[in-house]
């Protein structure tokens, strides 16, 4: 797995926002670079935004965000994302992170397809 990944990390008061912009490799996968910052807190919101037109991901692509122990901090809530609609998952279905860098993993997105994942932590 490889693909291309651009990560933007911001802090607004007690809220941290991570933006993962991704392009899948020829296998439809992305495995990512760790975040620069170390994060701690509750995952408050996950937003998945598929690419558009000819670059939208295949239906039911999967998003995983791993901590340093290779544990999905989304607790499976990033599975089976829609190929055309922006989708959101709120805190009641998400996990926590404790003093870890995070890395994005996408699978089943289709070759060279794109999208953006936003994660909010408090």
N, C-alpha and C positions, 0 to 999 in steps of 0.2 A: 504494500500500500504506500501511496505517496500523495499525489495530487498537489494542489497549490493552496496555501492557506495564508491569509493576512489577518493578524490579530490586533485589535485596538482595545486598550484598557483605560478606563476612566474612573475616577472617584468623585462623587457628589455628596459631600457630607458623610453620612454613614452608609450610603448606597454605592456599590461598585458595579460598573457595567462593563461587560466584555462583549465585543463584537468580533465574531469569526466570519470572515468572508472566504468562501471556499470554491474551488474548481476541482471536480473529481478527475482522477487519472483514467486511463483507458479501461480499467476494470470497474469503474463507477465508484471508486473508494477514495477516501481522504484519511490520512492519519497525520496527526499534527504535531506541530511544534508546541512545546510547553509555553504557557503564558510567561511573561517577564516577571510579573509580580506574584507574590505568594498571597493566597486568599484564605480568609476564615469567615464563616458565617452561614446563615441559612440561605439556600437558593430560593429566591422569592418569585422569580418569573423566568420562563423560557419562552422565547419567540422564535419561530422558524419561518423564514421568508424564502420561498423558492425563486430561482431565476425565472426569467420570462422568455417567451417566444421559443426559439430553438434551443435555448440552454436550460429550460426548466428540468428539474430532476425527474427521474422515473417515480411513478406513484409508489407509495409505501417505503420510501427510503428511510434509513435509520440514522438517528443522531445519538451519540454517546459522548459524554464528557467525563473523562477519567481523572481521578486525583493521582497523587504520587504512588499510591498502593494499587493502581489499576482498577479502582472501584468506580463504577458509574454513579456520579453524584446526582444524576437525574433519576435514579432508581427505576430505569426502564421507561420513563415518561417520554423519551424522545423517539420511541419506536413508531413505525408506520406513519410517517409524515406525509401530508398531501402534496401532490405535485403542482397544484395551481393556487391554493389558498394559503395565506398567512395563518399560522396556528399559534395559539398561546396555551401554556400550562401554568397554573398558579401554584403557590407554595405548598398547598395541602398534598400535592402529588410529587413533590420534589424533596431532595435530601439536603445534606449540609456538607460543608468543606471545612477542614481544620488544618490550617497552616500548610497548605499545599499549593504547588503550581498545578494548573489544569491543562489538559490536552483534549482536542476535539478528534473524534473518529466518526466518519460518515461511511456507510456502506449501502450498496444497491441503488445508487443515485443515477447510474448510467454514465457512459463515457463522456468526459469533458463537460458535463452538466454543472450548474452553479447554484449557489444559494448563500444565504446569510443566516447565522444563528446569533441571537442575543441572549445573554444570561445576566440576570440581576441578582446581586448578593447583598444581604444586610446582616 
